[in-house]
């Protein structure tokens, strides 16, 4: 296997038996991709700009947002939204990452958890960070998910970590 091009990062996940399960590929020019062991595209993890715009409007329209800024109660950090799409580009799942301020002066935003919802708005999984600084988390899948959604949900923590780096 030849080395990846500069700027490209590949993380391979394996099953309990050591056999490759999937790879997560970060390339600065493309959405984060999840590939099967043969290199075929399973789907993508990408920013949901439409949900982000809706959230920004909601936060700024809040009756308390101006008051909080005026008295210096901190900055409102909107949640961060992503999508899981299958290989054909069809939206399979929305992901809403919640964050909190961390650090001595609260300058860093770190994820606290993420809700995964299907096209009908039903929660299908939840990721809770135990220690965001060490990337320790639990992922609870609510239902038996069909492929490719199951693999994409399992790949999401790796995709999120690659997207932040």
C-alpha positions as protocol buffer text, in pm:
chain_id: "A"
residue {
  index: 1
  type: UNK
  ca { x: 0 y: 0 z: 0 }
}
residue {
  index: 2
  type: UNK
  ca { x: 143 y: 338 z: -96 }
}
residue {
  index: 3
  type: UNK
  ca { x: 158 y: 618 z: 162 }
}
residue {
  index: 4
  type: UNK
  ca { x: -133 y: 864 z: 164 }
}
residue {
  index: 5
  type: UNK
  ca { x: -87 y: 1204 z: -3 }
}
residue {
  index: 6
  type: UNK
  ca { x: 21 y: 1497 z: 220 }
}
residue {
  index: 7
  type: UNK
  ca { x: -259 y: 1628 z: 441 }
}
residue {
  index: 8
  type: UNK
  ca { x: -455 y: 1305 z: 409 }
}
residue {
  index: 9
  type: UNK
  ca { x: -508 y: 1099 z: 726 }
}
residue {
  index: 10
  type: UNK
  ca { x: -641 y: 742 z: 733 }
}
residue {
  index: 11
  type: UNK
  ca { x: -750 y: 555 z: 1046 }
}
residue {
  index: 12
  type: UNK
  ca { x: -838 y: 190 z: 1012 }
}
residue {
  index: 13
  type: UNK
  ca { x: -1072 y: 22 z: 1260 }
}
residue {
  index: 14
  type: UNK
  ca { x: -1066 y: -354 z: 1315 }
}
residue {
  index: 15
  type: UNK
  ca { x: -1313 y: -598 z: 1465 }
}
residue {
  index: 16
  type: UNK
  ca { x: -1250 y: -809 z: 1775 }
}
residue {
  index: 17
  type: UNK
  ca { x: -1093 y: -1077 z: 1552 }
}
residue {
  index: 18
  type: UNK
  ca { x: -843 y: -827 z: 1410 }
}
residue {
  index: 19
  type: UNK
  ca { x: -999 y: -818 z: 1064 }
}
residue {
  index: 20
  type: UNK
  ca { x: -1033 y: -468 z: 914 }
}
residue {
  index: 21
  type: UNK
  ca { x: -1387 y: -333 z: 960 }
}
residue {
  index: 22
  type: UNK
  ca { x: -1369 y: 13 z: 801 }
}
residue {
  index: 23
  type: UNK
  ca { x: -1139 y: 310 z: 747 }
}
residue {
  index: 24
  type: UNK
  ca { x: -1203 y: 678 z: 813 }
}
residue {
  index: 25
  type: UNK
  ca { x: -1028 y: 911 z: 570 }
}
residue {
  index: 26
  type: UNK
  ca { x: -974 y: 1283 z: 622 }
}
residue {
  index: 27
  type: UNK
  ca { x: -863 y: 1484 z: 321 }
}
residue {
  index: 28
  type: UNK
  ca { x: -861 y: 1866 z: 334 }
}
residue {
  index: 29
  type: UNK
  ca { x: -1031 y: 1883 z: -7 }
}
residue {
  index: 30
  type: UNK
  ca { x: -1327 y: 1650 z: 68 }
}
residue {
  index: 31
  type: UNK
  ca { x: -1580 y: 1553 z: 334 }
}
residue {
  index: 32
  type: UNK
  ca { x: -1459 y: 1283 z: 573 }
}
residue {
  index: 33
  type: UNK
  ca { x: -1514 y: 945 z: 409 }
}
residue {
  index: 34
  type: UNK
  ca { x: -1581 y: 603 z: 559 }
}
residue {
  index: 35
  type: UNK
  ca { x: -1451 y: 318 z: 343 }
}
residue {
  index: 36
  type: UNK
  ca { x: -1502 y: -58 z: 359 }
}
residue {
  index: 37
  type: UNK
  ca { x: -1196 y: -289 z: 392 }
}
residue {
  index: 38
  type: UNK
  ca { x: -1167 y: -300 z: 10 }
}
residue {
  index: 39
  type: UNK
  ca { x: -1157 y: 80 z: -19 }
}
residue {
  index: 40
  type: UNK
  ca { x: -1513 y: 125 z: -147 }
}
residue {
  index: 41
  type: UNK
  ca { x: -1705 y: 426 z: -16 }
}
residue {
  index: 42
  type: UNK
  ca { x: -1959 y: 343 z: 256 }
}
residue {
  index: 43
  type: UNK
  ca { x: -2057 y: 703 z: 321 }
}
residue {
  index: 44
  type: UNK
  ca { x: -1949 y: 1046 z: 443 }
}
residue {
  index: 45
  type: UNK
  ca { x: -1947 y: 1255 z: 760 }
}
residue {
  index: 46
  type: UNK
  ca { x: -1992 y: 1622 z: 677 }
}
residue {
  index: 47
  type: UNK
  ca { x: -2098 y: 1953 z: 824 }
}
residue {
  index: 48
  type: UNK
  ca { x: -2471 y: 2031 z: 812 }
}
residue {
  index: 49
  type: UNK
  ca { x: -2463 y: 2398 z: 713 }
}
residue {
  index: 50
  type: UNK
  ca { x: -2843 y: 2430 z: 693 }
}
residue {
  index: 51
  type: UNK
  ca { x: -2891 y: 2310 z: 1052 }
}
residue {
  index: 52
  type: UNK
  ca { x: -2606 y: 2538 z: 1166 }
}
residue {
  index: 53
  type: UNK
  ca { x: -2774 y: 2844 z: 1010 }
}
residue {
  index: 54
  type: UNK
  ca { x: -3105 y: 2752 z: 1173 }
}
residue {
  index: 55
  type: UNK
  ca { x: -2933 y: 2712 z: 1510 }
}
residue {
  index: 56
  type: UNK
  ca { x: -2753 y: 3046 z: 1476 }
}
residue {
  index: 57
  type: UNK
  ca { x: -3086 y: 3221 z: 1408 }
}
residue {
  index: 58
  type: UNK
  ca { x: -3241 y: 3047 z: 1710 }
}
residue {
  index: 59
  type: UNK
  ca { x: -2959 y: 3148 z: 1945 }
}
residue {
  index: 60
  type: UNK
  ca { x: -2953 y: 3512 z: 1837 }
}
residue {
  index: 61
  type: UNK
  ca { x: -3334 y: 3537 z: 1849 }
}
residue {
  index: 62
  type: UNK
  ca { x: -3344 y: 3417 z: 2211 }
}
residue {
  index: 63
  type: UNK
  ca { x: -3488 y: 3691 z: 2436 }
}
residue {
  index: 64
  type: UNK
  ca { x: -3205 y: 3635 z: 2686 }
}
residue {
  index: 65
  type: UNK
  ca { x: -2913 y: 3639 z: 2441 }
}
residue {
  index: 66
  type: UNK
  ca { x: -2873 y: 4021 z: 2443 }
}
residue {
  index: 67
  type: UNK
  ca { x: -2906 y: 4039 z: 2822 }
}
residue {
  index: 68
  type: UNK
  ca { x: -2645 y: 3767 z: 2874 }
}
residue {
  index: 69
  type: UNK
  ca { x: -2399 y: 3952 z: 2648 }
}
residue {
  index: 70
  type: UNK
  ca { x: -2471 y: 4283 z: 2823 }
}
residue {
  index: 71
  type: UNK
  ca { x: -2394 y: 4150 z: 3170 }
}
residue {
  index: 72
  type: UNK
  ca { x: -2101 y: 3935 z: 3053 }
}
residue {
  index: 73
  type: UNK
  ca { x: -2239 y: 3590 z: 3128 }
}
residue {
  index: 74
  type: UNK
  ca { x: -2029 y: 3426 z: 2862 }
}
residue {
  index: 75
  type: UNK
  ca { x: -2070 y: 3339 z: 2501 }
}
residue {
  index: 76
  type: UNK
  ca { x: -2348 y: 3124 z: 2362 }
}
residue {
  index: 77
  type: UNK
  ca { x: -2191 y: 2842 z: 2165 }
}
residue {
  index: 78
  type: UNK
  ca { x: -2441 y: 2696 z: 1926 }
}
residue {
  index: 79
  type: UNK
  ca { x: -2447 y: 2325 z: 1894 }
}
residue {
  index: 80
  type: UNK
  ca { x: -2250 y: 2178 z: 1605 }
}
residue {
  index: 81
  type: UNK
  ca { x: -2433 y: 1980 z: 1337 }
}
residue {
  index: 82
  type: UNK
  ca { x: -2315 y: 1706 z: 1104 }
}
residue {
  index: 83
  type: UNK
  ca { x: -2471 y: 1462 z: 857 }
}
residue {
  index: 84
  type: UNK
  ca { x: -2409 y: 1100 z: 773 }
}
residue {
  index: 85
  type: UNK
  ca { x: -2468 y: 1028 z: 403 }
}
residue {
  index: 86
  type: UNK
  ca { x: -2452 y: 696 z: 221 }
}
residue {
  index: 87
  type: UNK
  ca { x: -2229 y: 639 z: -83 }
}
residue {
  index: 88
  type: UNK
  ca { x: -2495 y: 781 z: -318 }
}
residue {
  index: 89
  type: UNK
  ca { x: -2519 y: 1104 z: -114 }
}
residue {
  index: 90
  type: UNK
  ca { x: -2853 y: 1031 z: 52 }
}
residue {
  index: 91
  type: UNK
  ca { x: -2887 y: 1175 z: 402 }
}
residue {
  index: 92
  type: UNK
  ca { x: -2915 y: 892 z: 656 }
}
residue {
  index: 93
  type: UNK
  ca { x: -2869 y: 1064 z: 990 }
}
residue {
  index: 94
  type: UNK
  ca { x: -2827 y: 1402 z: 1155 }
}
residue {
  index: 95
  type: UNK
  ca { x: -2584 y: 1452 z: 1443 }
}
residue {
  index: 96
  type: UNK
  ca { x: -2606 y: 1731 z: 1697 }
}
residue {
  index: 97
  type: UNK
  ca { x: -2290 y: 1781 z: 1906 }
}
residue {
  index: 98
  type: UNK
  ca { x: -2332 y: 1974 z: 2230 }
}
residue {
  index: 99
  type: UNK
  ca { x: -2029 y: 2155 z: 2369 }
}
residue {
  index: 100
  type: UNK
  ca { x: -1921 y: 2329 z: 2687 }
}
residue {
  index: 101
  type: UNK
  ca { x: -1650 y: 2578 z: 2772 }
}
residue {
  index: 102
  type: UNK
  ca { x: -1341 y: 2437 z: 2935 }
}
residue {
  index: 103
  type: UNK
  ca { x: -1013 y: 2570 z: 3056 }
}
residue {
  index: 104
  type: UNK
  ca { x: -898 y: 2831 z: 3297 }
}
residue {
  index: 105
  type: UNK
  ca { x: -1080 y: 3116 z: 3126 }
}
residue {
  index: 106
  type: UNK
  ca { x: -1328 y: 2907 z: 2930 }
}
residue {
  index: 107
  type: UNK
  ca { x: -1153 y: 2969 z: 2598 }
}
residue {
  index: 108
  type: UNK
  ca { x: -1187 y: 2613 z: 2467 }
}
residue {
  index: 109
  type: UNK
  ca { x: -1507 y: 2445 z: 2357 }
}
residue {
  index: 110
  type: UNK
  ca { x: -1515 y: 2069 z: 2402 }
}
residue {
  index: 111
  type: UNK
  ca { x: -1782 y: 1818 z: 2303 }
}
residue {
  index: 112
  type: UNK
  ca { x: -1996 y: 1678 z: 2582 }
}
residue {
  index: 113
  type: UNK
  ca { x: -2228 y: 1452 z: 2385 }
}
residue {
  index: 114
  type: UNK
  ca { x: -2399 y: 1396 z: 2053 }
}
residue {
  index: 115
  type: UNK
  ca { x: -2749 y: 1291 z: 1955 }
}
residue {
  index: 116
  type: UNK
  ca { x: -2799 y: 1092 z: 1635 }
}
residue {
  index: 117
  type: UNK
  ca { x: -3142 y: 1128 z: 1471 }
}
residue {
  index: 118
  type: UNK
  ca { x: -3288 y: 960 z: 1165 }
}
residue {
  index: 119
  type: UNK
  ca { x: -3478 y: 1135 z: 886 }
}
residue {
  index: 120
  type: UNK
  ca { x: -3796 y: 1131 z: 1099 }
}
residue {
  index: 121
  type: UNK
  ca { x: -3625 y: 1303 z: 1394 }
}
residue {
  index: 122
  type: UNK
  ca { x: -3616 y: 985 z: 1604 }
}
residue {
  index: 123
  type: UNK
  ca { x: -3305 y: 946 z: 1822 }
}
residue {
  index: 124
  type: UNK
  ca { x: -3120 y: 635 z: 1710 }
}
residue {
  index: 125
  type: UNK
  ca { x: -2798 y: 672 z: 1912 }
}
residue {
  index: 126
  type: UNK
  ca { x: -2628 y: 890 z: 2173 }
}
residue {
  index: 127
  type: UNK
  ca { x: -2262 y: 950 z: 2237 }
}
residue {
  index: 128
  type: UNK
  ca { x: -2160 y: 1073 z: 2583 }
}
residue {
  index: 129
  type: UNK
  ca { x: -1807 y: 1193 z: 2646 }
}
residue {
  index: 130
  type: UNK
  ca { x: -1671 y: 1084 z: 2981 }
}
residue {
  index: 131
  type: UNK
  ca { x: -1349 y: 1284 z: 2939 }
}
residue {
  index: 132
  type: UNK
  ca { x: -1333 y: 1487 z: 2622 }
}
residue {
  index: 133
  type: UNK
  ca { x: -966 y: 1565 z: 2673 }
}
residue {
  index: 134
  type: UNK
  ca { x: -884 y: 1193 z: 2650 }
}
residue {
  index: 135
  type: UNK
  ca { x: -1160 y: 1108 z: 2399 }
}
residue {
  index: 136
  type: UNK
  ca { x: -1320 y: 860 z: 2636 }
}
residue {
  index: 137
  type: UNK
  ca { x: -1687 y: 811 z: 2557 }
}
residue {
  index: 138
  type: UNK
  ca { x: -1978 y: 572 z: 2549 }
}
residue {
  index: 139
  type: UNK
  ca { x: -2186 y: 518 z: 2237 }
}
residue {
  index: 140
  type: UNK
  ca { x: -2534 y: 379 z: 2293 }
}
residue {
  index: 141
  type: UNK
  ca { x: -2719 y: 263 z: 1983 }
}
residue {
  index: 142
  type: UNK
  ca { x: -3094 y: 261 z: 2052 }
}
residue {
  index: 143
  type: UNK
  ca { x: -3204 y: 27 z: 1773 }
}
residue {
  index: 144
  type: UNK
  ca { x: -3060 y: -246 z: 1553 }
}
residue {
  index: 145
  type: UNK
  ca { x: -2936 y: -35 z: 1264 }
}
residue {
  index: 146
  type: UNK
  ca { x: -2905 y: -159 z: 909 }
}
residue {
  index: 147
  type: UNK
  ca { x: -2596 y: -108 z: 697 }
}
residue {
  index: 148
  type: UNK
  ca { x: -2450 y: 132 z: 601 }
}
residue {
  index: 149
  type: UNK
  ca { x: -2595 y: 343 z: 887 }
}
residue {
  index: 150
  type: UNK
  ca { x: -2457 y: 111 z: 1157 }
}
residue {
  index: 151
  type: UNK
  ca { x: -2099 y: 139 z: 1032 }
}
residue {
  index: 152
  type: UNK
  ca { x: -2129 y: 516 z: 981 }
}
residue {
  index: 153
  type: UNK
  ca { x: -2254 y: 565 z: 1339 }
}
residue {
  index: 154
  type: UNK
  ca { x: -1966 y: 352 z: 1471 }
}
residue {
  index: 155
  type: UNK
  ca { x: -1718 y: 555 z: 1263 }
}
residue {
  index: 156
  type: UNK
  ca { x: -1851 y: 894 z: 1383 }
}
residue {
  index: 157
  type: UNK
  ca { x: -1622 y: 940 z: 1690 }
}
residue {
  index: 158
  type: UNK
  ca { x: -1317 y: 883 z: 1470 }
}
residue {
  index: 159
  type: UNK
  ca { x: -1456 y: 1114 z: 1202 }
}
residue {
  index: 160
  type: UNK
  ca { x: -1526 y: 1386 z: 1458 }
}
residue {
  index: 161
  type: UNK
  ca { x: -1174 y: 1356 z: 1601 }
}
residue {
  index: 162
  type: UNK
  ca { x: -1021 y: 1382 z: 1253 }
}
residue {
  index: 163
  type: UNK
  ca { x: -1240 y: 1680 z: 1168 }
}
residue {
  index: 164
  type: UNK
  ca { x: -1123 y: 1867 z: 1478 }
}
residue {
  index: 165
  type: UNK
  ca { x: -752 y: 1806 z: 1424 }
}
